[in-house]
Amino acid sequence: MAYVITATCVDVNDMACVEECPVDCIYEGARKSYIQPSQCINCAACQPVCPVDAIYSARQLPEHLAVDQQDNRAFFVEVLPGRDAPLGSPGGSRRTGPVGVDTPRIAALPARP
């Protein structure tokens, strides 16, 4: 089971987690980041550096945040707005660079002050 970045990250997107990740599996959307589940090695390095406590092990994800796990998966398997194909598992976020788009659920959330 991979780690999940919840909507708590929206409009904060500190990126400290990206710097800590030893396998480069955290991808940058427009308003938050997403963990590629098949690339995540469950090392938990990202979790303690998150300034807003937005990262959970999928096994420990509170039930009311289950939608965030589904949303995280959608970022990689569904065709996102403005893209021609799903992101899939492109082999590393540094090589891919910022994706610049979020899932429709995240994009529709109101902006945080």
C-alpha positions, -999 to +999 in steps of 0.1 A: +000+000+000+013+034-009+011+067+008-016+093-001-015+131-001-048+144+010-066+176+001-050+193+031-021+199+007-043+221-017-029+256-022+000+248+003+020+223-018+052+229+002+071+203-019+093+192+011+079+157+005+093+157-030+128+165-018+126+137+008+113+110-015+141+085-023+123+071-053+109+103-070+073+092-069+056+124-058+042+144-088+033+181-088-002+190-099-014+226-101-026+230-065-013+198-047+010+169-051+001+132-057+020+100-049+023+074-078+011+043-059+031+017-080+063+037-075+059+043-038+081+020-016+063+028+016+094+043+033+074+071+050+102+096+044+076+121+030+053+120+060+072+137+087+084+166+065+048+176+055+041+210+072+003+204+071+001+167+080-015+159+046+003+126+040-010+092+053-003+056+047-032+042+028-036+017+055-040+044+081-060+068+061-090+079+081-123+068+065-135+103+059-104+109+037-109+077+015-119+100-013-084+114-013-070+079-021-094+075-050-085+110-062-048+102-059-053+071-081-073+091-106-044+115-111-024+087-127-051+065-144-076+090-158-071+115-186-067+148-168-081+181-182-060+194-211-040+161-215-043+135-242-036+104-222-033+093-185-001+101-168+004+065-158+038+056-142+062+078-161+092+068-140+099+098-119+086+132-112+119+150-118+120+137-153+083+145-159+084+180-142+052+197-130+021+183-145+003+216-141-032+202-137-052+185-110-080+161-109-114+177-114-122+173-077-092+192-066-095+218-093-131+225-082-122+232-045-124+268-035-091+286-032-076+288+003-067+322+017 
